[in-house]
Amino acid sequence: MKSIKLFGMLVFAVFLTGCESTYVTKSEAFPKMYNEQPASILVVPAINNTTAPESTDFITTTLAEPLSYHGFYVAPIELAQSIFQQEGILDGAQLANVDATVFGEQFGVDAVLFVSINKWQTNYYVVSGNVEVALQYELFSTKTGEKLWFYNDNLVVDTSSNDNSGSVAGLLVNAIATAIKTATTDYVPIAKRVNFMALSSAPVGQYHQQHNKDQQTPSVNRFKAK
């Protein structure tokens, strides 16, 4: 019995070591964030690489809360979007080649955030369904134009019915329920969830109580930090 317990503890220790070595700390992944200490951020319209035009608004309009929560001042998103629209800019791709320092000059911010929506789709498989979202975040300094932080990941939200009945009638009801649930999914909570998840990897801003205290916090997978 003791040998079994000892073996279990050894396996657990190896597992923990593997987990720790898989991730890099925030200071290792994003040292430029600590060097520049950006306090204010401008969110530009998302770059939409999908066939879901509404996803741009879902992502862009739900970024203020997580950014503020993580200690950053966010330039009023609605006002910024209105200014961009007046200039005929509806997609962030139209701003991709603009020098980041220009945003600092025009909006008086320390950094500008670009978000690329690479996947935003609803999948339905008769008795199961999900919503898959894949996004890339890039934060650039408006002082140097350098990339300070980035994140690239995807999230799959299950929209299947919870009816586990194995009968034909049960499967039919389950299929109908799944179809309805998938079709009527509220994407706002999904967008918020992805944004919060992404920003948790970034060093917090100066308005957060952990500012300059989170350097050793695990951040992202070392392969995603390259």
Buried (B, 14 or more C-beta within 10 A) or exposed (E): EEEEEEEEEEEEEEEEEEEEEEBBBBBBBBEBBBEBEBBBBBBBBBBBBBEBEEBBBBBBBBBBEBBBBBBBBBBEBEEBBEBBEEEEBBBBBBBEEEEBBEBBEEBEBBBBBBBBBBBBEBEBEEBBBBBBBBBBBBBBBBBBBEBBBBBBBEBEBEBBBEBEEEEEEBBEBBBEBBBEBBEEBEBEEBBBBBBBBBBBBBBBBEEBEEBEEBBEBBBBBEEBBE
